[in-house]
Amino acid sequence: TETGPTIKETTTTSFQSSSSSRTGYCINLDPAAKYVPFQSSIDIRDTVDYLEVMRQHKLGPNGAILTCLNLFATKFDQVMSILERRCFGSTETDAPANPSSDSSPPNYILVDTPGQIEAFTWSASGSIATSALATAFPTVLAFVVDTPRCAASVHTFMSNMLYACSMLYRAKLPMVLVWNKTDVVGCEFIREWMEDYESFQEALDDAAQTAGG
């Protein structure tokens, strides 16, 4: 079945489009990603081999992701040095050999993290990366929520809201909720649930009655 572009593809295409007046710098921190739908300037997979970590340490998928992030976190000061030079300018010794190359600072830095929330948000490596970025740059979290799954289950919606709250209080940074796949299922019902508690309670009651049969 043909599907439309993902939120990552849409966002990064906008950042990296030559016709766009805004430029973006993309970082991939998901070591288990088989396909990254954007051109990443820094990619954890270039430094840490996820499958090799899993094999050597006899770990499962989540454990291997966490270990990869921990290993990469030991080098995150190098990542920050690259970002600061790219955004704030470089010294003469660091200047590019080709002065005509495009070295203008990016308008945005997009950091794509693993989908497993516990592997990044609640790990030491995730805190190291988030704190380092927030210290040097204005940083905003974007929590992407699957709209069709929320439409199928009010409990899934509630779980996502709890996850979002945990991220907000853990990171202590501004956060934006992003509802994806709205071309498949509109998000008007979510807005109603968030603004009208009685409407949300009715949805919970309906789900309880359906489950009770």
C-alpha positions in Angstrom: 0.0 0.0 0.0 1.4 3.4 -0.9 1.7 5.7 2.0 2.6 9.4 2.3 5.8 10.8 3.7 6.5 10.4 7.4 6.9 13.3 9.8 10.7 12.9 9.7 10.7 12.9 5.9 8.5 16.0 5.7 10.4 17.9 8.3 13.9 17.1 7.1 13.0 17.7 3.4 11.8 21.1 4.4 15.0 21.8 6.3 17.3 20.4 3.6 15.5 21.7 0.5 17.7 24.0 -1.6 14.7 26.2 -2.3 14.0 26.8 1.4 15.4 29.9 3.1 15.9 27.8 6.3 18.7 25.3 6.6 18.8 22.4 9.0 21.5 20.2 10.5 20.4 16.6 11.2 21.7 14.1 13.7 20.6 10.5 14.1 20.9 9.0 17.5 19.0 5.8 16.8 21.6 3.0 16.5 19.1 0.4 15.4 17.6 2.4 12.5 17.8 0.4 9.3 16.7 3.3 7.2 17.0 7.0 8.0 14.7 9.1 5.7 17.0 12.1 5.8 20.7 13.0 5.2 22.2 13.0 8.7 25.4 15.1 9.2 26.2 13.1 12.4 25.0 9.5 12.7 25.6 7.2 15.7 25.7 4.2 13.4 29.0 5.5 12.0 30.5 5.2 15.5 28.7 2.2 17.1 27.6 -1.1 15.5 24.3 -2.0 17.1 24.3 -5.6 15.9 27.9 -6.1 17.1 27.1 -4.7 20.5 24.1 -7.0 20.7 26.3 -10.0 19.8 29.3 -9.3 21.9 27.3 -8.4 25.1 24.5 -10.9 24.5 21.9 -8.2 24.8 18.3 -7.9 23.6 17.2 -5.1 21.3 16.5 -2.5 24.0 19.6 -3.4 26.0 21.7 -3.0 22.9 20.2 0.4 22.0 20.9 1.6 25.6 24.5 0.3 25.5 25.1 2.0 22.1 23.8 5.3 23.5 26.0 5.0 26.6 29.0 4.3 24.4 28.2 7.3 22.2 27.6 9.5 25.2 31.3 9.2 26.1 32.0 11.1 22.8 29.2 13.6 23.0 31.6 16.4 23.8 33.0 15.9 20.3 29.5 16.2 18.9 29.0 19.4 20.8 32.3 20.8 19.5 31.2 20.1 15.9 27.8 21.7 16.5 29.3 24.8 18.1 31.8 25.3 15.3 29.1 24.8 12.7 26.6 27.2 14.4 28.9 29.8 16.0 31.7 29.9 13.5 35.2 28.4 13.4 38.7 29.7 14.1 41.1 30.4 11.2 42.7 27.0 11.8 39.4 25.3 11.5 38.2 27.2 8.5 37.3 25.1 5.4 39.9 24.7 2.7 37.3 25.8 0.1 36.2 29.3 1.1 33.4 29.2 -1.5 31.7 26.2 0.1 28.4 26.8 2.0 29.4 27.3 5.6 26.5 29.4 6.7 25.2 28.4 10.2 22.0 26.3 10.2 18.7 27.7 11.4 17.8 24.4 13.2 19.4 21.3 14.6 17.2 18.3 14.3 18.1 15.4 16.6 16.3 12.1 16.0 16.3 9.8 19.0 15.3 6.2 19.4 11.5 5.5 19.6 12.0 3.5 22.8 11.4 6.3 25.4 13.0 4.4 28.3 16.2 4.0 26.3 16.7 7.7 25.8 14.5 9.8 28.1 15.1 7.8 31.2 18.8 6.9 30.6 22.0 8.7 31.7 23.1 8.9 28.1 19.9 10.7 27.1 20.2 13.1 30.0 23.8 13.8 29.0 22.8 14.6 25.4 19.8 16.6 26.3 21.5 18.7 28.9 24.5 19.4 26.7 22.3 20.6 23.8 20.1 22.7 26.1 23.2 24.3 27.6 24.5 25.5 24.3 21.3 26.0 22.2 17.7 26.9 22.7 16.2 23.4 22.8 12.6 22.2 22.3 11.4 18.5 22.6 9.1 17.2 20.0 7.0 14.2 21.0 5.5 12.5 18.0 2.2 10.7 18.7 0.5 8.1 16.5 -2.9 9.6 15.9 -4.7 6.5 14.4 -3.6 4.4 17.5 -5.1 7.1 19.8 -8.3 7.0 17.8 -8.5 3.3 18.2 -8.0 3.4 22.0 -8.5 6.2 24.5 -6.2 4.3 26.8 -3.4 4.6 24.2 -4.0 8.3 24.1 -3.8 8.5 27.9 -0.6 6.5 27.9 0.9 8.9 25.4 0.0 11.9 27.6 1.6 10.3 30.6 4.7 9.6 28.6 4.7 13.2 27.4 4.4 14.5 31.0 7.2 12.2 32.1 9.5 13.6 29.4 8.5 17.2 30.2 9.3 16.9 33.9 12.4 14.8 33.3 14.0 17.2 30.8 12.5 20.4 32.1 12.5 21.8 28.6 9.7 23.2 26.4 7.9 20.5 24.5 5.7 20.3 21.4 3.2 17.5 20.9 3.1 16.4 17.2 0.2 14.4 15.9 1.2 12.4 12.9 -0.8 10.6 10.2 -3.6 13.2 10.3 -4.2 12.6 6.6 -5.4 9.1 7.7 -7.3 10.1 10.9 -8.0 13.7 11.9 -6.9 14.9 15.3 -10.0 17.0 16.1 -11.1 14.4 18.6 -7.8 14.7 20.5 -8.2 18.5 20.7 -11.7 17.9 22.2 -10.4 15.4 24.7 -7.6 17.8 25.8 -9.9 20.8 26.1 -13.0 19.2 27.5 -12.5 16.7 30.4 -16.2 15.6 30.2 -15.7 14.5 26.6 -12.6 12.6 27.6 -14.5 11.0 30.5 -17.3 9.9 28.1 -14.7 8.2 25.9 -13.3 6.4 28.9 -16.8 5.3 29.9 -17.6 4.1 26.4 -14.3 2.1 26.3 -15.1 0.5 29.7 -18.6 -0.5 28.6 -17.2 -2.0 25.4 -14.6 -4.0 27.3 -17.2 -5.2 29.8 -19.3 -6.4 26.9 
